[in-house]
């Protein structure tokens, strides 16, 4: 693995193709004297829009890069959502509300019913009554937007 020298900036190549005779291009755009002139800023002379079929040739210095670190807490996938209502700012309506919860039977609950039916059939109905065996969904009380859900067990 080789390391690239950070002080060596990348270059962008462009080419001017124009029917305008006033535009003068260097004869050898890849010569060493052409690149030595690249450190000086090139002024823009024309204030009118370029002619049709115009492409620019030259070395464009790289733009400075900025690194931004963003930390986001996302409740939509169920991370941080429990079985009880809690206060938060709704991502849909931007109101601070206490969530409304709804318990719902899902595939895990049905699987527990089947296992109990095979193992000890008199208590097969128990997962249908226990809140901890059902998924809990949280909704905004203002706009009914689904905030997230907590899985059973």
C-alpha positions as CSV (number, residue, x, y, z in Angstrom):
1,X,0.0,0.0,0.0
2,X,1.4,3.4,-0.9
3,X,0.6,6.6,0.8
4,X,-0.2,9.7,-1.3
5,X,1.4,13.0,-0.5
6,X,-1.4,15.2,0.9
7,X,0.3,18.4,-0.3
8,X,0.0,17.2,-3.9
9,X,-3.5,18.5,-4.9
10,X,-5.6,16.8,-7.6
11,X,-6.0,18.6,-10.9
12,X,-9.1,18.9,-13.0
13,X,-8.7,18.9,-16.8
14,X,-11.1,20.8,-19.0
15,X,-10.8,21.9,-22.6
16,X,-12.2,25.0,-24.5
17,X,-13.9,24.4,-27.7
18,X,-15.4,27.7,-29.1
19,X,-16.1,29.4,-32.3
20,X,-15.2,32.7,-30.8
21,X,-11.9,34.1,-32.3
22,X,-11.2,36.3,-29.3
23,X,-10.4,33.3,-27.0
24,X,-6.7,32.6,-27.1
25,X,-5.5,29.2,-25.8
26,X,-1.9,28.2,-25.0
27,X,-0.3,26.1,-27.7
28,X,0.9,23.3,-25.4
29,X,-1.4,23.0,-22.5
30,X,0.6,20.1,-20.9
31,X,4.0,21.8,-21.0
32,X,5.9,22.5,-17.8
33,X,5.7,26.3,-18.4
34,X,1.9,26.0,-18.6
35,X,1.8,24.2,-15.2
36,X,4.2,26.7,-13.6
37,X,1.7,29.5,-14.4
38,X,-1.1,27.6,-12.8
39,X,-0.3,29.0,-9.3
40,X,-1.4,32.5,-10.4
41,X,-5.1,33.2,-10.3
42,X,-6.8,33.4,-13.7
43,X,-9.1,36.4,-14.0
44,X,-12.4,36.1,-15.7
45,X,-12.7,38.7,-18.4
46,X,-16.1,38.1,-20.0
47,X,-19.2,39.1,-18.1
48,X,-21.5,37.7,-20.8
49,X,-22.5,34.1,-20.8
50,X,-20.3,31.8,-22.8
51,X,-21.0,31.0,-26.4
52,X,-22.8,27.7,-27.1
53,X,-20.5,24.6,-27.4
54,X,-17.9,26.1,-25.1
55,X,-15.8,23.9,-22.8
56,X,-13.1,25.3,-20.5
57,X,-9.5,23.9,-20.5
58,X,-7.1,24.5,-17.7
59,X,-6.2,23.5,-14.2
60,X,-8.8,24.2,-11.6
61,X,-7.4,24.3,-8.0
62,X,-9.1,21.9,-5.6
63,X,-11.7,23.4,-3.3
64,X,-11.1,23.2,0.4
65,X,-12.8,20.3,2.1
66,X,-14.7,20.4,5.3
67,X,-15.4,17.4,7.5
68,X,-18.7,17.5,9.4
69,X,-19.6,15.0,12.0
70,X,-23.3,14.6,12.8
71,X,-24.8,12.5,15.6
72,X,-28.4,11.6,15.1
73,X,-30.7,9.6,17.4
74,X,-33.2,7.8,15.3
75,X,-36.3,6.4,17.1
76,X,-37.9,5.1,13.9
77,X,-36.2,1.7,14.0
78,X,-37.2,1.1,17.7
79,X,-33.9,2.0,19.3
80,X,-34.5,3.5,22.7
81,X,-38.3,2.8,22.6
82,X,-39.6,0.8,25.6
83,X,-43.0,-0.5,26.6
84,X,-44.2,2.6,28.4
85,X,-45.2,6.0,26.9
86,X,-42.5,8.7,26.9
87,X,-42.1,12.4,26.0
88,X,-40.3,13.4,22.8
89,X,-40.5,15.8,19.9
90,X,-42.4,14.2,17.0
91,X,-40.2,14.0,13.8
92,X,-43.4,14.5,11.7
93,X,-45.2,17.4,13.4
94,X,-42.4,18.8,15.5
95,X,-44.6,19.0,18.6
96,X,-43.4,17.8,22.1
97,X,-45.8,15.0,23.0
98,X,-46.2,11.9,25.2
99,X,-46.5,8.9,22.9
100,X,-49.6,6.7,22.8
101,X,-48.8,3.0,23.0
102,X,-50.6,0.0,21.4
103,X,-49.8,-3.6,22.1
104,X,-50.0,-6.0,19.1
105,X,-49.8,-9.7,18.6
106,X,-47.0,-10.6,16.1
107,X,-45.1,-13.6,14.8
108,X,-43.1,-14.1,18.0
109,X,-46.3,-14.2,20.1
110,X,-47.8,-16.8,17.8
111,X,-44.6,-18.9,18.0
112,X,-44.8,-18.8,21.8
113,X,-48.5,-20.0,21.6
114,X,-47.5,-22.9,19.4
115,X,-44.6,-23.9,21.6
116,X,-46.8,-23.8,24.7
117,X,-49.5,-25.7,22.9
118,X,-47.0,-28.6,22.2
119,X,-45.3,-28.5,25.6
120,X,-48.0,-27.7,28.1
121,X,-51.3,-27.1,26.3
122,X,-53.4,-25.7,29.3
123,X,-51.3,-22.5,29.2
124,X,-51.1,-22.0,25.5
125,X,-53.2,-18.8,25.7
126,X,-50.8,-17.1,28.1
127,X,-48.7,-15.2,25.5
128,X,-51.9,-13.7,24.1
129,X,-52.6,-12.0,27.5
130,X,-49.1,-10.9,28.7
131,X,-48.0,-7.5,27.4
132,X,-44.3,-8.6,27.5
133,X,-45.1,-11.2,24.8
134,X,-46.6,-8.7,22.4
135,X,-44.9,-5.9,20.4
136,X,-45.5,-2.4,21.7
137,X,-45.9,0.4,19.1
138,X,-45.5,4.1,19.9
139,X,-47.6,6.8,18.1
140,X,-47.6,10.6,18.3
141,X,-50.8,11.8,20.1
142,X,-50.9,14.9,17.9
143,X,-50.6,13.5,14.3
144,X,-50.8,9.7,14.9
145,X,-47.3,9.2,13.3
146,X,-45.7,5.9,14.1
147,X,-42.6,6.7,16.2
148,X,-41.2,3.2,16.7
149,X,-41.9,-0.2,18.3
150,X,-40.5,-2.5,21.0
151,X,-40.3,-6.2,20.2
152,X,-41.6,-8.8,22.5
153,X,-39.3,-10.5,25.1
